[in-house]
Amino acid sequence: MAFAMSGFPNARPSLELILPAFLALYGTYDTARCLQLRWSFYHGGVLLLLYMDVMALAMIFFLLLYPYGGWIQ
């Protein structure tokens, strides 16, 4: 959703990407609540999902902040 909303190659500032950013942050928080204290394959799977959430968050925040960094272009 964030990639389509940003219109990526054509950098234009858009604050409407804040909504996907907050939804992704809430999703990461909700996934983190599933962690258990003892390690198991379930715990490892949740960690894998958290790593994927962090990668998605990094991309969303890049798309949100990229148009404002004139020095990048």
Protein Blocks (a to p, Z undefined) as FASTA:
>chain_A
ZZmmnommlgcddfklmmmmmmmmmmmmmmmmmpcfbdcfklmmmmmmmmmmmmmmmmmm
mmmmmmmmmmlZZ
